[in-house]
Amino acid sequence: MNVLLWIVQAVLAAMFAMSGLAKTVQPKDKQAAKYPWIEDVSLSTVRFIGGTELLGAIGLIVPAATGIASVLAPVAATGLAALMLFAAAVHIRREEPSGVVVTAVLFALAALVAWGRFGPYGW
């Protein structure tokens, strides 16, 4: 199970890092084609969400890999799961079922990591 959790952490970190990086550096109009919900929020909100995703991606890997403050990995997973709950609410409000499915999968994976690392497979 430990190997599975590491794989899920790596996949989540990669996905959130790519998404977060795009949201923090690309212009808003360029992102709107990929993320339709961006039209409804301010640029500072988009940058904040991107920064949160980047920090979560770092938090999933670095503390556990270095052995320094390893408890931050499940904390990061919990934060990303919460972020996905908010994202699902936005997609439900905007009536975007494909967005809800993606966020539900990411929520489930982040919740799995949080459960595993806080619980029986923690450090």
N, C-alpha and C positions, 0 to 999 in steps of 0.2 A: 504493500500500500504506500510505503514511503516513496518508492520510485514513481508510482502513479501521481502522487501529489506533486513531486518535483516536475513531472512532465506537464501537469495542468498549470502549475505556477509559471513555468517557462512559456507556455502557450498564451496564458493570460497576460503575462508581462509583455510579450511581443505585440499582442493585439492592442493593448492599452498604450504602449509606447508609440506605436505607429499612429494610432488615432489621436493621441495627445499631442504628438509632435506636429501633426497636420493642423490641429486646431490652434496651436500656439504660434505658428510661423506663417501660415498661408493667409492671404487676404480673404475677407469674408465672402466676397462675391464668387471667388473660385471654389470655396467650400460648399456654397449653397447647392451646387449641382450634385454633390455627394451626400450632403446632409440637408434635406429640405427644411428641417425644423430651425435651422440657423437664421432663416429669414424672420423668425418671430422673436429673437433675442438680440441683445446688444453685443457688440464686439467684445466688450470687457467680460461679459458672461461667457462667451465662447472661449476666450483666453483662460478664464478661471477654470472652466471645465477641462480644458486641455492640460493645464498645469496640474490639476488634481489627478488626471489620468496618468500623467508622466510620473508624478510622485508615487502613485499607487504601484505603477510598474516597477519602479526602483525598489520600493518597499517590499515587493513580493520576493525579490531575488537577493539583493545586497545584504540585508541583515542575516539571513539564513546562511548564505554562502560564506560570509566572513566570520560567523559565530559571534558577532557583536550585536547585542540587543536583539536576539533572534525572535523575541516575542513580537517585534514589529511586523514580521511577515503575516501572521494571522490578523493583526490589526489592519494592515493594508488590504488584505482580502475582505475584511468586514467593511471597510470604507468603500471599496469598489463595489461590493454587493449593494450597499446603500445607494451609491451613485446609480446603479442599474435600476433600482426601484424607482428613483426619481425619473430616470430616462424612460422607463416603461410607462409611467404616468403621463409624460409628455406625448409619447407615441399613441397612447390610448385616447388622449384628448384630441390629438390631430387625426385620429382614425387611420393610423398607419400599421396595419397588422404585421407586415414584414418586420418593421422596427421593433414591435413587441416581441416577436419570436427571437430575434437576435439578442435583445436585452435579457430575455428570460433565460436563454442559454448561458450568457455571460454571468448572469446572477447565480444560476445553479452551480457553475464552475467555481465562482468566487466563494460561494457559501460552502462548497465541498472543501476547499482549501482552508477556510476559516474553521470549519468543524474539525477537520483532520489535524490541523496544526495547534489549535487550542486544546483539542481532546487527546485521543489515544496515540496520535503520531506526532506529538509535539517534541520540542527539543528539550 
